[in-house]
């Protein structure tokens, strides 16, 4: 009886090991080989390297249509909380330009008057200027920035090793779960096989 139990457990453990190795290799083969390889007349390449452009295109579209669009970004940028640092930056940049353009002979008091006037204009009109500018960019179909294209271009610019690193980092827990499921299912199937073999024998 003890030998039978040991035999069943041994088959189950082997099944679990095979399940883990199978899933581990399946995950690795999503990315590898990076470059196409000819094996026995068949061209072998990882799914993600092979379909990188298609994946980048689809991710870009999903992000723009389902997650975040240019309009969403602009709406977030133009909240009262975010407008303040934008206006502060505008003041600093304009002050630098004026400082560089005005002749050194101009009295400091005059410069301070100019700075004060510019600061007041930005405080009063800055929100409207920024919003109008962003609306023009959003409504100009010819020059409109497309979030999908930005994301697609960014993904396509990654080296395949970098893309693999990013995906593995994002889906680390899920990929580990797949490996563990391989162990569990392999062990369970091995257990069933061991019982069947024992009963038949």
C-alpha positions in Angstrom: 0.0 0.0 0.0 2.8 2.4 0.9 4.6 1.6 -2.3 1.4 2.4 -4.3 1.0 5.8 -2.5 4.7 6.6 -3.2 4.3 5.6 -6.9 1.2 7.8 -7.2 2.9 10.8 -5.5 6.0 10.3 -7.7 3.9 10.4 -10.9 2.0 13.5 -9.5 5.3 15.3 -8.7 6.7 14.5 -12.1 3.4 15.9 -13.6 3.8 19.0 -11.6 7.4 19.5 -12.7 6.4 19.0 -16.3 3.5 21.5 -15.9 5.8 24.1 -14.4 8.5 23.6 -17.1 5.9 23.8 -19.9 4.4 27.0 -18.6 7.8 28.5 -17.9 9.0 27.8 -21.4 5.7 29.1 -22.8 6.3 32.4 -21.1 9.9 32.6 -22.2 8.9 31.8 -25.8 6.6 34.8 -25.8 9.8 36.8 -26.0 12.5 34.4 -27.3 14.1 34.0 -29.7 14.2 37.7 -30.4 15.6 37.3 -33.9 14.0 34.8 -36.3 15.8 31.4 -36.3 15.5 28.6 -38.9 15.0 25.3 -37.2 14.3 22.3 -39.4 13.1 24.6 -42.1 10.7 26.4 -39.8 11.2 30.1 -38.9 10.9 30.4 -35.2 10.6 33.8 -33.3 9.0 34.9 -30.1 5.4 36.1 -30.4 6.1 39.6 -29.1 9.2 40.3 -31.2 7.4 39.0 -34.3 4.3 41.1 -33.7 5.8 44.1 -32.0 4.4 46.7 -34.4 0.9 45.2 -34.3 1.0 45.1 -30.5 2.3 48.7 -30.3 -0.5 49.8 -32.6 -3.2 48.0 -30.6 -1.9 49.2 -27.2 -1.8 52.8 -28.5 -5.4 52.6 -29.7 -6.7 51.0 -26.5 -5.0 53.6 -24.4 -6.4 56.5 -26.4 -9.9 55.1 -26.8 -10.5 53.4 -23.5 -8.0 54.8 -21.0 -6.7 58.3 -21.6 -7.1 60.7 -24.6 -5.5 64.0 -25.4 -8.6 65.7 -24.2 -8.3 64.0 -20.9 -4.7 65.1 -20.5 -5.7 68.7 -21.4 -8.6 68.7 -19.0 -6.3 67.5 -16.2 -3.6 70.1 -17.1 -6.1 73.0 -17.0 -7.4 72.4 -13.5 -6.9 75.2 -11.0 -4.3 73.2 -9.1 -2.2 72.5 -12.2 -2.6 75.9 -13.8 -0.6 77.7 -11.0 2.8 76.0 -11.8 2.2 76.5 -15.5 1.7 80.3 -14.9 4.6 80.4 -12.6 6.8 78.8 -15.2 5.5 81.3 -17.8 6.5 84.2 -15.6 10.0 82.9 -15.0 10.6 82.2 -18.8 9.3 85.6 -19.8 11.4 87.3 -17.1 14.5 85.6 -18.5 13.7 86.6 -22.0 13.1 90.3 -21.0 16.3 90.2 -18.9 18.3 89.1 -21.9 16.7 91.4 -24.4 16.5 94.7 -22.5 19.6 96.8 -22.7 21.7 96.9 -19.6 21.3 100.7 -19.5 17.6 100.3 -18.6 17.1 101.2 -14.9 16.3 98.5 -12.5 13.1 100.3 -11.5 11.8 100.2 -15.1 12.6 96.5 -15.4 10.8 95.8 -12.2 7.8 97.7 -13.5 7.8 95.6 -16.7 8.2 92.4 -14.6 5.3 93.4 -12.4 3.1 94.2 -15.4 3.9 90.9 -17.1 3.2 89.0 -13.9 -0.2 90.7 -13.5 -1.2 90.0 -17.1 -0.3 86.3 -16.7 -2.2 86.1 -13.4 -5.3 87.7 -15.1 -5.1 86.2 -18.5 -2.8 83.1 -18.2 -5.6 80.6 -17.7 -7.5 81.8 -20.7 -4.3 81.9 -22.9 -3.3 78.4 -22.0 -6.8 77.0 -22.4 -7.2 78.7 -25.8 -3.8 77.5 -27.0 -4.6 73.9 -25.9 -8.1 74.0 -27.5 -6.5 75.2 -30.8 -4.1 72.3 -30.7 -6.9 69.8 -29.9 -9.2 71.1 -32.6 -6.5 71.4 -35.3 -7.0 68.0 -37.0 -3.9 68.5 -39.2 -1.5 69.1 -36.3 -3.5 67.3 -33.6 -1.4 65.2 -31.3 -2.6 61.6 -31.3 -2.1 59.8 -28.0 -2.3 56.4 -29.9 0.5 57.5 -32.2 2.6 58.7 -29.3 2.3 55.4 -27.4 2.8 53.3 -30.6 5.9 55.3 -31.5 7.3 55.0 -28.0 6.8 51.2 -27.8 8.3 50.7 -31.3 11.3 52.8 -30.1 12.1 50.3 -27.4 14.8 47.6 -27.8 13.1 44.2 -27.6 15.1 43.4 -24.5 13.7 46.6 -22.9 10.2 45.8 -24.0 10.5 42.3 -22.4 11.8 43.9 -19.2 8.8 46.3 -19.0 6.2 43.6 -19.7 7.8 41.1 -17.2 7.9 43.9 -14.6 4.3 44.9 -15.1 2.9 41.3 -15.3 5.4 39.7 -12.9 2.7 38.5 -10.4 0.5 37.2 -13.2 3.3 35.4 -15.0 4.3 33.7 -11.7 0.7 32.7 -11.2 0.7 31.0 -14.6 3.8 29.1 -13.6 2.2 28.0 -10.3 -0.9 27.0 -12.1 1.2 24.8 -14.3 2.6 23.1 -11.2 -0.9 22.6 -9.7 -2.5 21.3 -12.9 0.4 19.1 -13.7 0.4 17.7 -10.2 -3.4 17.1 -10.3 -3.2 15.4 -13.7 -0.3 13.3 -12.6 -2.2 12.3 -9.5 -5.2 11.2 -11.6 -2.9 9.3 -14.0 -1.1 7.7 -11.1 -4.4 6.5 -9.6 -5.7 5.2 -12.9 -2.5 3.4 -13.6 -2.5 1.8 -10.1 -6.1 0.7 -10.4 -5.6 -0.8 -13.9 -2.4 -2.5 -12.8 
